[in-house]
C-alpha cells in the first residue's frame, strides 16, 4: 500500500526510462477460412465429412493398433485385422477401425424438426444427450463406408467417446450380432514442429521474453454494467496500473498480443419491437429480413471503443463466438471489419491479386483458429466444441443421478485432451454442431500438433500439460517442447488452457513465451459491506 507521502505532492523532475512493448511475431493460418460467397456451396451431403475424416485418420490409428495388438491372442487365437466393419465374423477375435456414431435418446434430430408442420421456437440447449432413466437406449456404433457395427461391453463404460471420433476396437462379435469390445486405440498426438521450426515464422535475432494474453467471454452489453470491468482490463493492458517493479501485477509491457476467444458481445444485437407481451398467440406469417428499428448497436459499439483504446499499444486477435455477430455454423468466419469503424484502421488491407493477406495489428480471425505466435503453434476455439462433447458423456452416479458435467472443469480438460488424441478439434460436427459441408477435406482434423491448445468461455481457469507416447521426429531429429536439439527422447508436449469467461470471473490468462508457464491476473471490484444491524 502506498504511503501518505505518495499523495498530494508536487510534480517530480525525475526522468523515467521509456517503456517499450515487446514486439510480436505472428502469423495467422487460413486453415478454417472459407471462400467468398460465390464459392460456398451447400448442395453437397454432410456425410462426406465423416468419410474424409476416416480416410485421413484411419492409417494413423491402424498403425498404432498394429503395434499394440500384433501377436495378441486369447486361448490360442491370434487377433487379426479386418478391413471393413461388415467383414467381422461371429466368434472371431479381430480388430477394425472406423468412425464412432452414438445414437442417443435426447440428441436433436434435424429430420424431426423438418417434419413438424407448426413453427416452434428452438428448444434450449440440453445439458446432456443421455437419458439417465434409460441408459440402455444409448447405442454406440462403429461405421465406415460399408456399414455399421454396434459396440457393446463393460469396457466402453470407462471409455470417453463421442460421435465423429476415429478409433480402432479389438474384440469379437457375439451371438446377438454386437461387437464385444475388449480394447480401443486412438490416433494419438500427431507430429509436432519444433519452435520456429515451420515455414511461416523465422526465429528473430535477440528475441525478448514476453507473454501472450488470453481472454474470453467479455460479454459486452453496451450498458453501464460493462464500464468498470472493461476499464480495469484496458488500464492494465495499457500499463496504467504499474509494472512489475511495483510488485503488484505482471509487467504489461511484456504482453506481445491479446487473443480474445469469443463471446465478446453478451447481449443480442436485435430486439423484437413488435413482440406481443400478452399471452395471446401471435397469428400471421413470420417475417424475415433486416429490420432497422430492431437493431441494437450498443454492444458492438462498446466493443469497438474498447478495441480502439488498446490497439494503439497492443496487437489483438479477435475470434467470434456463439453470441457474436458472425455466422452460426462452424467454422465461424471473422467478424467483418465494417462492424468496427474505429478499430478497423488497424486491420491489414485486403489482399490483392489472390495473394495471402499479411498479418495485421488487428486480426479478426475464424473460430476455430490456428496460427503461429512467438514461434509456437496455437490451436483454439471459443468453446462450442467442448460444450457439445460434454453432452455425450455420462456423468451418472451409482444411483443413476446425472451430475452437472458441464460445470466440471476436470471433465472439460479430459475432453480437450481427448480431442487432441483423436486428432480432431470438432468431432461432433456436423452431427450435433452446425458446420459447413466440406467436400474435399475436413479442416477439423488436427494435422500438426499444436504447442498451445485452448478453449474459451469455460466456467473457470485450468491448465495442464499432456505428452504423446511416441517421440517427435522432425527432419530426422527429435525435439522437445522448447525446440532445443539436446533432447532426443521427448515427444509432443501440449499446454492445455481453459480460458474462463471474463464477465463472470474477471480473469486474464498470461502465457510465458519462453517456458509456456501460465499465470492469471484477476480483476474484481469491492462491492461494499452490508451495514450490520
Secondary structure, 3 states (H helix, E strand, C coil): CCCHHHCCCCCCCCCCCCCCCCCCCEEECCCCCCCCHHHCCCCCCCCHHHHHHHHHHHHHHHHHHHHHHCCCEECCEECEECCCHHHCCECCCEEEEEEEEEECCCCCCHHHHHHCCCCCCCCCCCCCCCCHHHHHHCEEEEECCCCEEEEECHHHHHCCCCCCCEEEEEEEECCCCCEEEEEEEECCCCCCCCCCCCCCCCCCCCCCCCEEEEEECCCECCCHHHHHHHHHHHHHHCCCCCCHHHCCCCCHHHEEEEEEECCCECCCCECCCCCCCCCCCCCCCCCCCCCHHHECCHHHHHHHHHHHHHHCCCEEEEECCCCCCCCCCECECCCCHHHCCCHHHHCCCCCCCCCCCCCCCEEEECECEEEEECCEEEEEECCHHHHHHHCCCCCECCCCCECCHHHCHHHHHHHHHHHHHHCECCCCECCCECECCCCCCCCCECCCCCCEEEEEEECCCEEEEEEEEEECCECCECCCCCCCCCCCCCEEEEEEEEEEEHHHHCEEEEEECCCCCEEEEECCCCCCCCCCC
